[in-house]
Amino acid sequence: MGFTIGGIREIRSASRRRVRSTEITAVAEYTGLWGWDVVPGARAVRAGGGRTDCSCGVAECPSPGAHPLALGEELAAGATLEKAAAAWAETPGAAILLPVGRSFDILDVPEVAGRVTLARLERMGLPLGPVAATPTGRALFFVAPGAAAELPDLLYRMGWDDAALDLRPLGPGDHITAPPSDHGGHGPMRWLRPPALDTADRPPQARLLLGTLAYVCARLCA
């Protein structure tokens, strides 16, 4: 039996509903289970000529699909599934953004270095928090708040201050796109190491993994 136009529309509509349901469930998990604040974010929109616009409506938006919506309601840690559904009903199609600098800071490195570092740290039995991966080839290590401000001094004390490291911190004022949302029109975010009850609200201090992370970055990404 062939598909009718109406049938195709129903399939696409059902697919969109599943995506929305998945994201709303993820929002409730982030706020209720892991204790993180969540912000509705803009989405990238494919335009003519290969151009990427932003759902915020600002012409030539500098961060299409990667910033909070001006009118989106921030959900504080502890928000329920019902509150998540209500918030996303007001901003249909919004991406899930996590504010950085509150429950965690981020160390952003190339994914290849992140995967090698993650494997080494797991073998060493060192404490680890969540690690996310972007569709653009970056790994985001969740670490204790304050890492962004402390990073230059930490690298100096470890002797890595003069090294050409493709490693940057994210801290207060920054946001990251959370799985399973699309990141800037490039594809969905994903977890390399998902959140866990014993680490989500207590990510490790940056100094515990920075030495290994810097070493791997210097070897693989110089």
N, C-alpha and C positions, 0 to 999 in steps of 0.2 A: 504494500500500500504506500502510495506517495504522500509526501507532506504537503499540506495546504499552506497558503500564506498565513492564515489564521493560526494553524498549528505551530508554525515556526515562531510566530509572535508569542504564543503561549509558552513555548519552550524557553525563549529568551527571557520572558517575564519571570518564569519559574527560576531560571538561573540567577537573575538579578535578586529575586527574593531570597534564594539560598545564600548568596554572597552577603546580603544585608543581615540575614539571620546569623551567619557565622561571625560577622564583625561585631554585632551587638552582643553576642555571647562572649566574644573575646574582650570587649570593653568591660563587661560585668566581671569577667575573670581577673582582668588587670586591676580593677578598683577593689573588688570584694575579696579576692583570694591573695593577690600579691601586694596589695596596699599601695598602689600607684595612682596618682592623678592622671586623668585622661582629658585631652582636648580634641574637639572635632576639627579636622584639617581640610584644606582645599585639595582638589584633585586636578591632575593634569588632563587637558582635553586636546585631543588631536585635531588640528586645523588643517586647512588646505596648504598645499605646497610643502608638506613635511613639517610645518610649524607646530609647536606645542604651546597652547594657551593655558590659562589657569581658570578654574571654576570661580575664582573670586571676582572675575570680571574686570580686573585692572589690566589695561593695555600694557604689553611688554612687562608683565610681572617678573621681577628678578628671581623668584623662586617658585615657578609653576608647580602646583601640587605638592608643595613641601613647606607649608606654613599654616598657622592656625587661621580659622575663619573668624573674621572680625565679630560676627554676631553669634558665634557658636558658644554654647554653654559649657564651661569647664565642669567636669565631674570630679569631685573630690574622692580620695581614697575611701572605700566603704560603700560607694554607691551601689544600689541593687540593680538587678536585671531590668526591673520595671523603669528605674530612672534612666538607665542606659538606652532602653527602647524609646522612651519619651524624648530624650535629647537628640537621638539620631532621627526621630520622626520630624524634628524641627530643622534638621540639616541633612536631608536624604542624600545618600551617596558620599557622605563625608569620610575622609580617611581618619584612621586612628593615630593621633600624635601623643607622645609622652613627653611632658616637660622634664628637661634635664636640670640637675642642680638641686633637686629636692630629696628624693629617695636615693638617687644615684647620680654619678657623673659617667661620662663615656670616654673610653680610649678608642679612637678610630684608626684602623690600620688596614693595609691591603688584605683581602681575604686569604690569599695564599699564605701570608705570614701568620694570620690569625689561626688558620687551621693547624699549622705546624706547632704554633705556641700552645694551642689548646690541647693537642695530643701530648706534648711534653709535660705541661702542668698537671694533666690528669695522671700521667705515669708517676709523677713526683708526689702525688697526693696532696697538692697545695689547694687551699680553698679557692673556689671559683664561683662567680655569679653567672647570670645569663649572658649569652653571647648571640647577637643577632647578625644576620648577613643581608646586605643590600643587593639589589639586582645589578648594581653598577660595580660589584667586585670589592666591596669593603666589608670588614668585620668590625662589629661594635661590641666592645667589652664593657659590661656594667661593673663599675667600681664604686667605692664609697664616695659620698659627696665631699667636695673639697679637692679632688684630684686635679681638676683643671687649673686651679690656682697654685697648687703645689708642684705641678709637673716640672717647670723649669728648674726648681731647686732639687727635686728628686733626680732628674737627669744629670745635673751638675755633680751631685754627691756620688752618683754611680759611674761617673766618667763618660757619660754619653752626650754631654751638652754640645760638643763640637761635631758630633756625627750627623751625617745626612740621613735622617730617619723620616720615613713617610709615616709619621705618627702624630696625630693631633688630638687634643682634648676637647671635649664639649662639656660646658658647664652651665651655670645659671643664665637664663635667657635663650638657650638653645632648645630645640625640640627634635626628636627623632620619630620617623614613621615606624609604627609597630606592625608586626605580622598580624593578620594576613593582608594588610592594606597595600595598595599600589604605591610605589615610591616615585613620584615625579614623572609618571608615565613610562617608566622603564620596566615595570613588572612588580610582582609582589615581594614584600619582605618575607624572610623566613628565619627560623631559629637554627643556629648551629648547636647551641646548648640551651634548652628551654628553661624557663624559670622553675624553681623548686621551692618548696615551703621553707627549707632551712637557709636559703640564700637570697630569695627575692627581695626581702626587706632588710637584709644585712649583707650587701655585697662586700667583697674583700677590699682591703686597703690597696691602693694602686701600687705601693712599694712591694707588695708580695708577688706581683707578676710582672712588674715593669722591667726587671733585669732580663728575664727570658724574652719578653716581648721586644725590647730594644735590640737584643742580640740577634734574634731571628729577623727582625726588620733590616738590620744592618747587613746581614748575610744575603738575604733574598731580594731586597728591594732597593739596594743602593744603585 
